[in-house]
Amino acid sequence: MDRRTFFTALTGAGLGLGGGLGLGAGALQAQSNRQERIGERYPVRVRDGGGAVLLRQMLVTDGTRALVLDWPSGGLLFPEDRVDLSGVPGVGGVFRTPFRRRWVEARPLAPVSMIGQIGLLMARLPDLSGLSGRGVTLGVEDVSWDLSGALRPGNPPMMPRIAARDVGAMRLGADGRVLVHLPQMYALT
């Protein structure tokens, strides 16, 4: 079977599967558009109530010391509304483990709050040991971003006198990445 025949058959099977699952042409097109973005850098924009928030930094503190992460250029975007093929013997290593599975298997660390006006996520932990140098993956709705850089010791950003509100939680993934889940938000990609 040549490559063109294979991809034609695969596309046909995908359309048949989408139709069988009750996905209309619009849903398939939206899914197709998002698939083209896999692994590209995008700003971390979320919808919070009626407005949009551009998230740009994270602060993790124990009250005395701080770890910070700034991602002014956004992060690598990945669709998460997909079948988990990461455990399939022989080919599983080729596929990215979905955020929802990584989240379930991860160790809870702390609640996460947000000050949307300055694009800041915050978490307070009793102990920061072992978190410095770790990468962060942020999961919102059916996408995730692998944020640029890693948590590093630093000074907290200037904090306005605006109350932060709880928006999610932080866990430590089995792969060593810090996972942040914002279930109250909706991704604007």
C-alpha positions, -999 to +999 in steps of 0.1 A: +000+000+000+015+033-010+015+064+013-013+082-006-036+052-004-028+047+033-036+084+042-068+084+020-080+053+039-070+068+072-089+100+065-119+081+054-118+060+086-115+092+106-145+107+089-165+076+094-155+074+130-165+111+135-198+105+119-204+074+140-197+094+171-221+121+161-196+147+152-208+170+125-187+185+098-182+217+118-168+197+148-145+178+125-133+210+109-127+226+143-108+195+154-088+196+122-079+233+126-067+227+162-046+196+150-026+219+127-014+238+158+001+209+176+034+219+192+033+255+180+039+284+204+008+302+215+000+328+242-017+314+273-051+331+270-081+319+290-117+331+294-126+340+329-163+347+332-170+373+306-135+385+299-102+372+286-070+369+306-035+366+292-015+345+317+023+354+317+038+343+350+037+320+379+048+324+415+053+294+439+062+304+474+066+289+509+062+324+525+099+330+527+114+319+494+099+321+459+102+302+426+091+321+395+083+313+359+077+339+332+066+329+297+062+361+277+063+342+245+036+317+255+040+279+254+038+250+231+001+242+226-012+206+225-048+193+220-060+171+249-094+160+236-081+128+220-077+091+226-048+080+248-025+059+227+005+064+250+001+029+266-002+009+233+027-016+233+052-010+206+040+025+195+030+041+228+062+059+232+055+079+201+024+095+215+021+122+242+003+111+273-028+132+277-029+158+304-060+142+321-041+109+326-010+126+338-031+147+362-048+116+377-015+099+383+003+130+397+009+138+434-011+168+448+009+198+458-013+229+464-043+250+453-036+276+426-050+311+426-049+339+400-047+377+398-060+381+363-053+418+360-015+411+360-017+376+344-003+358+375-009+323+388+002+317+424+006+287+447+017+284+483+034+253+495+050+244+528+082+233+511+097+243+478+125+217+478+127+197+446+107+221+425+134+244+413+144+237+377+112+218+368+091+225+337+054+234+340+025+222+319-007+241+322-040+223+314-071+243+305-103+227+291-092+205+262-057+219+256-024+222+274+006+244+271+041+233+279+053+266+293+086+281+282+114+279+308+114+263+342+107+273+378+137+292+392+145+311+424+136+347+421+118+377+435+080+378+435+066+402+410+051+435+423+018+424+438-011+448+434-036+451+463-061+429+445-074+398+460-064+366+442-091+340+436-088+302+436-089+288+401-073+253+402-046+231+416-010+221+411+005+185+411+038+169+405+037+146+375+053+112+373+075+126+345+088+153+369+069+182+354+047+204+375+011+202+363-013+231+368-050+224+361-075+253+358-109+236+355-128+269+359-112+284+328-118+280+291-090+281+266-089+309+239-066+295+213 
